[in-house]
Amino acid sequence: MDAHHRAVASISKRLQEFYVQRQPFRVYHGSTNSTRTSEKNTDNTVDTSKLDHVLGVDKATKTALVEPNVSMDRLLDATRSAQLVPLVVMEFPGITVGGGFSGSAGESSSCRYGPFDSTINWIEIVLPNGKVVHASKSERSDLFWGAASGFGTLGIVTLLEVQLRDFQGFVELTHYPTANFPDARRRILEELGKQTVEFIDGIVFSPKSAVVCSGRLVNIIPIGAKPRRYLGRQDPWFYLDVQKRTKKAGKPVVDYVPLVDYLFRWDRGGFWVAKHAYKYFFTPFNRITRRLLDNYMHARVMYHALHKSRLSDTYIIQDVGVPFAAADDFFVWVDQTLNIYPIWLCPLRLRRETPNAAHGLHANFANPHYPEFMLNFGIWGPGPTDYRKLVRLNRAVEKMVHELGGNKTLYAQAYYTEEEFWKSYDRPAYDNVREKYHASHLPSVYDKVKVDEDAKRKVMEGSRMPVVLRNVRPFQGLYGVYKAWRGGDYLLQEKKTSTVTTKPAKHDS
């Protein structure tokens, strides 16, 4: 804690200096698991990358005291030693606690516990004037919920208390094949009605093929059942395994997945986005090549490579939530307009204890008039090569979601005009919170999430890659892979993969 206090004092002093001049600042986290690049600039940057420690795990209260740059795999390693696990664990090991809080991250257990920010008891935050305060759902709740999904526009979060629950060794996971999207939506609603179900998500492979995955924690598995693993080089990618086995069985398939394998089941292949890399690099996509290239197919490496190559600027990356009543209409529109598959489905419980507009709930999914549950669509894939068409498609997604009474997760870049953006988010409440906590001179959340064409141009101009090759396939992608390797992500992934292990199976008759 002494080291933590010294680090926070240093950040506080830095912010005081900026505040005197009303100068905006940037925060360098050192993380690459974002859809936006993280560039270090010493002139107006506050470096928080050293705030990456788990300061304590309390078995009695089932909480963990965590600095913001602690990654999911490191948090899980720390809590498992106390036989505990966070209520919501984001699907990529490199996603950080602070990133999950400020970006409204959700996962399959969010069907019960809400987005990750709903599982945080309180935060320590350095306000833009340098003052260090605590905020929770009952104390300074406007600041707490303003910081959730606020992307650092109210100050710098330096500590969080994370809720935990008892650790159990396996997830009993049932895969329900369905014939179309409406059937998948109905199955998700049915699983939501089962009190024993703790995890729900789904994969839409095509208009005529989808699978809903429903799970619960167990400590023992039946005799003869073989654990289904997804983290090793020799293991299958999760979505390919689910598709193949449910198609072959033609009926529900039950697996027993070690908990850590389940929580990070989407890491290898980055859901399914890595499949596009094989096509881009003219590489066969099969079991042999996936095994040979496994170290490059994890989210940590993929994100770094995408950023450095700028190929992420050519992708459609949208996470949106719509009411269940509008989900069928939205799916038809996505199918006809984008035709991007697979699509990820994840029901989100909008679990916030202070659903009152007076508390400054500008954050996405915070509108008190939303239904209790939304259905999240994860739509990720290459867009048109014509950039103007890419922009039009992204804007069309945003417009359709708004018309259907939904909202989008802001971790992805926003193509809204400023007027359109504030039709979806509560600007008066947000501005009131910013004024109250001395943050009005900082860039707004819209400034943080909108597509910044000038920044993209500067990054490309600052690249050491020859101009003639910057946008040429496959050299543009190879440059990104090279930078990921030089940045240490390749070696880091080998280390992380070796530390995420599971205990031998237990059996029960």
N, C-alpha and C positions, 0 to 999 in steps of 0.2 A: 504493500500500500504506500510505503514511503516513496518508492520510485514512481508510482502512479501520481501521487500528489505533486511531485516535482515536475512531471511531464505536464500535468494540468496547469500548474502555475506558469510554466513557460508558454503554454498556449494562451492563457489568460493575458499575460503581459503583451504577447504579440497582437492580440485582438484589441487591447487598449490602445496600442500605437496606431493601428488602422482606424480605430473609432474616432480618435482625435481629429483626424483628417477626413472622416467620413469616406474612407477608401474601401471599396469592395475587396474581397480576398478570395483566393481559391484554396481548396483543401486537397492535399495530396495524401491519399490513403494507401497507395502502393498496391492496390488490388486491380485485377484484370477481369474479374467476373462481372462485367457490366457491358451493356450495349453501347456505352459511350467511352471514349478513350480517356485515360487518366494521365495527363502530362504534367511534369514537375517544372515549375517556374519559380526561381528563387526570389523574384522581385516582389510578388504579392501572394506568395503561397505559404500556407500553414501546414507543416508536415506532421501528420498524425500517425504515420505508418508504424511507429514504435508502440502504439497502444494496441497490443496484440496478445494480451495475457488473460487467462482465466484466473481471477484473483481468489476464488474460493467456491466450493460446492458445499451447501448445507443440507445434510441428510434429513434433519428434523423439519425444516421448512420447505424442503424440496425446491430449492432455488440455487441459482449460480450467479455469482458476481463476475461480470464479463466486460472487458474492454471492447470497443467497437470493431477493431480489425481482427478479432478472433474468427477464424474460418469455421465452417460447420464441422469439418472432420476433427479439428482440434478441440472444439467444444464437446463433441461426442466422445472423444477419447477421455476427456476430463470427467464428464458426468458418468460414463460407464464404470469408472473406477469406484464410484459410489453406488453402483447399481441403479442409476437414474438415467433418464433420457429427456431432452426437451419435448414439449408438447407438439411443436411444429419444427421440423428439420427440413430446410430447403434442399432441393434435389441434387445440387452440385456441391461437392466438398469444399470448393473455394469460395462460395458465397459467404460473406461475413455477417456477423450479428448486427453491426451498425447498418450495413447495406440492406439487410432484411427488414430492419425497423423503419428506415427512412424511405424504403421503396415499396411498402405494403406487400412483401413477398408472401406467397401462399403455397401450400402443398396439399397432398391428399388428406392429411389429418385436419386441414382447415375446414373440412365438412363438419367437424365437431368443435374446434377451438378457435376458428376464425383465422384471419391473416396473422403473420408472425407478430406484428405489433400488438395484437390483442393478448399475447402471452408474456408481455413485458410488464413487470410490476411498477418500476419507476426508472427514470433516467437521471443521470448527472449531465448537465449541459452548460457549456460556456457561452454566455450571451455575447452578442457582438460588441458590447461595451466592456467586455472582460469579466463581468460578474459571473461567478460559478454558483449555480442553483440546482436544486432537485425538482423534478416534476413527475407527477403520477396521475392516475385516473381520478384521484380525489384531491390532490394538492397541485395547484397550477394546472388543472386539467386542460385548459385552453392551450397552454404551452406544450403539454405532453402530446395531445392529438394534433396540434399544429406541426410538431416536429415529425410525427409519423406521416410518411409520404411527403415530407417537406423538403427533402433533398438538400438539407443543410442550409436552408434559407432563413432559419430562425436562430442559428448558432451552431456550435460544434458539440455533438454528443460524445461524451468521454467515458461513460460507464453506464451499464444497464444491468438490471436484475431480471433474470430469465426464469420463468416457471418450468418446473420439471415434473416428471411422473416416474413411477417404478419401471425399471428396465425389465423386459422379458426377451427371451432369446430369439423368437421367431414371429413371423407374420403368417398366419394361415390365410392364404390369398386365393380367392375364387375368381376365375376369369369366366365371364358370361358372354358368349358370342351372341350378337344380335344381327338382324337382317338389314337394318337401316338406322338412320339417326333417330327418328321418333321412338323406335323401340329402345334404343340406348338411353334416351332421355327418361323414358318411363322406368327403365331398370334402375337408373341412378336415383330417381325419386323413391322407388321401392326400397333400395338399400339404405337411403337416408332414414327411412321409417324403422329400421332395425336398430335397437339400442346397443346391440353387441358389436355392430360394425364401427370401426374406428378410422378406416382409411377408404377413400373412394376416389377413383379417377377413371378415365376411359380413353380409348384410342379409336378414332374414326379412320379406317383405312381407305374407304371409298363410300359413295352413296349407298352401296349395298352390303357393306361390311363394317362392323364396329364391335369392340369388345369393352365391357365394363369390368373393372378390377376392384373387388371389394375385399377388405381384409380386417383381421382382428389380431391382437397380440396374444401369443401363447408361449408357455415356457417349455412345453414338451410336445413331441410329435409322435404320431402313431408308429408302431413297430412296422418296419418294411418301407416306410416313407423315406425318400432320399431328399435331403435339403437341396433346394434349387438356388444356385449361386450365380451372381452376375458381375462380380468385381475382378475376377482373374482374367488374365490374358487368354486362357483357354475357354472361358465361359462365353455363352452366347450374349448378344446384345438383347436387352429386355424386350423391346417392341417386336423384334424379329422372332424371338422365342414364343411370345404370346400369340402372334399371328399364325405361325406355323402349327403350333400344337392345338389351338382352338379350331383351326380350319380342319385339321386331321380328325379331331375328336367329334366335332359337330355338336358338342354339348359342353356344359360347364366343366372346367378343369380346375382342380384344387392343388395348390402348391404350398410347401412349407419353406419360406424364404428366411434365412438368417436376417435379423433385424437390420444390421448395418448394410447388408447387400440390398435389402428392400429400400432403405432410405436413400441410398445413392445409386439406385438401379438405372437412373437415366444418365449417369455421368459418362459412361462409355458410349460414344456416339452423339453426346449432347442431345438427348432424345433421339432424333433421327437426322439431325441437320448434317452430321458428318458424312452421311451417304452422298450428299451433293459434292463433297470434296473429292471423292473418288472419280466422279464424272468430270469434275473440273480438271483434274490432273491426268485424265485419260487412263485411269487405273481400274482394272476389274474389281467388282464388288462381290467378294465371296468370303467364305470362312477363312481361307488361307491368308488372303491379303489383310483381312481385319485383324488377324492374329499378328502378322508381321509388323503392321503399322500401329499396333495397339497404343504405344506410348504417345502417339500424336493424336489419338482419338478421344482424349479426355477433355473435359470442359476447360480446365486451366490453360492447356496449350492451345486449344481451338480459339478461345476468346482472344488470347494474345496475338495469335497469328491473324485472325480476322481484323483486329484493330490495326496492326502494323501494315497489313496489305491494303487496308481500306475496302476490302471486299464486303464488309458488313454494310457499307453504304449502298450496296446493290441488292440487298435482301429486304423482303417484307418480314418484319419482326413485330408482331402484334399480340398482346395479351389483353383480351377484353372480356367483360362480364355483362351478361344480359339476364333479365328476369326469365325464369323457366317458361313463363307463359309466352315469351317472344322467341324462345330458342329455336323452334322449328323454322320460323320465318327467317331468322338470321342464318341458319345453316343453309337453307335454299339459296339465299343471296350469296353466301360465301362460295358455295359450290358453283354457281353460275358465273360469278364474277372473277373469282381468284383461281378456283380449281387447284388448290394446293393441298396435298395430302402427304402423310397423315395429319390429323388435327387432334390436339390434346384437349380433353374435357376434364374439368375439375370443379366440383361444387364447392362454393365458398359460403360459410356461415358468416354473416355480417355482424360479428359479435363485438360490440363496443358498449361499454357499460355507461357511457355518458352521451347517448345519441341526441344531442341538443345543439341546434345551430348556434346558440349563443356561446358555445364553447369553442367556436372557431374551427369546426370540422370541415375544413376546405378539402381535406384529402380524399382521394378517390375511394369509392365504396363507403363513404362516411355519411351520405345523405340519410337523415332519419326516416325519410319516406320510402326508401328502398325496401323491398321484401326481405324477409329473414335470410333467404338463400338466393344467390345468383349462380348462374352456370358460366364458368370461365372457359373461353376458347383460346387455346394457344395455336397461333397460325404463324408458322415460320418456314420460309423457303425463298429461293431465288426469285427476284422480281424481273420485270422487263429490262432489257439492256438500255432502252431509251429512258434517261433519268426523268424526263417530264412525265412519262407514262407511270413510272414508279411513284412519283409524288401524287399523281392523280388517284392511283389505286389506294395508297395509304390514306389520303384525305377522304376517299369514298368510304373506307372502313370506319373512320372516325364519325363521319356523318350518319351512317346507317346505325351504328351503336347508339348514338345520341337519340335518333328518332325512335328507337325501340325502348328507350328508357334505361339504357345501360351506361356503362362507363369503362374506360380503359385503364390498365395498369401503366403507370408512367415510367417504368424502368426502360421502356422502349422509347425511341425518339418520337416526338410529336410533330405532326405536320399541320396542326391547327393554325389558323390566324389567331392573333391575340383575342379578338372579339369572340371567336368561336370557342376558344379555350375557356374563357370565363363564363360562358353560358352553361358549361358542365361543372364548374367548380365555384365555390362560394367566395367570391372575391371580397365582398365587404367584411365577412368574418375573418378571412385570412389577413386582410390589410389591418384590421383592428388589432389582431394578435401581433403582427409585425411592428406596429406602432408602439404597442404596450411594452414590447421586449426589445426595443432599440434596434430593430432590424430593417427599418424602412429603406436604408441606403444600400442594402444588399440586392443583388439580382433576385428577381422573383422566381417562384417555382416554374412559371412559364418560360422565363429566360433560361432556366437550367435544362428543361426537357425539350425545347423546340430544336428543330434541325438548324444548326449553325453553319451556314454555307461558308462564311469567312474563315471559321476555324478549320473546316475541312480543307479549304484551299491552302491555308498556312501550313498545315501538317504535310500535305502533299509537296508543297514547295520546299519544305525543310527536309524532305526525305533525301537520303544519299543515293537512292536508286536512280539510275539513269532515266532521264525524262522519257526517252523513247520506249522504255520498257514498263513504265509505271502502270499502265492500264492494259498490258498485253498478257493474254493467257498463254502459258501458265506462269510467266515470270512474276507477275504481280503476286500470285499466291505463294510462290517459292520464296519471295522476299519476306512475306509474313512468317512462313515457317522458319526461315533462317533467323529472324529477329526473336521469335519465341525460343528457339534453341539458344541463341546468344544470351537471352534474358534469364536463362536458367529454368524455364518452365519444363523443359524436357526432363532434366535431372530431378526437378522437384516432383514431377509426376511419378517417376520411378520410386522415389522415397515415400510419397504419400500412399501409393498403391501397396507398398510392402507393409505399411503400418496399419492399414484398414483390414483387420482380420476378424474372423468369427470363431467362436468356441465350438468344440465338437458337439454333434447333435445328441440330444437326450430323447429317449423313447418312452412311449406309454402304450399300453394295450388298448 
